[in-house]
Amino acid sequence: MRNDRARFSVVFGLLSLAAIPAALYSTRLKNVDLPQAVGGEAVAGTLLGLIAVLLARSARFKVERTLSRAGESTARLGKWLGLLGLCLGLTAALSLAFFGLLLIAFAKPACGSSSTFPSSSSRRRSAPST
């Protein structure tokens, strides 16, 4: 008796881990830069890892109901691969969010726009009182 859910959990776990090199390779394309690639990896790695964990959970439930225990180690492997892919995807999402916060915090204002701090030329000097 085969446990197809356990096999698919391993496949989805490996796909979630393969999203990282695929994202890094996609930066070699003309119109994809590194933040876009990291965002794609964060989404793909997280979703594929979550699918792998859910498939491994249902495979373990199926293993508990059978006498042959077919697919127990495969389901365990799929769970760990899925958890690793899920953690790496969430880490990529957190790093991208932190990068966005740094861009907002240290962004230079556009030319001609008013900034929050007055420049030295816009300060009015009061005439000395005599």
HELIX and SHEET records of a PDB file:
HELIX    1   1 ASP A    4  SER A   26  1                                  23    
HELIX    2   2 LEU A   34  ARG A   65  1                                  32    
HELIX    3   3 GLU A   72  ALA A  105  1                                  34    
END                                                                             
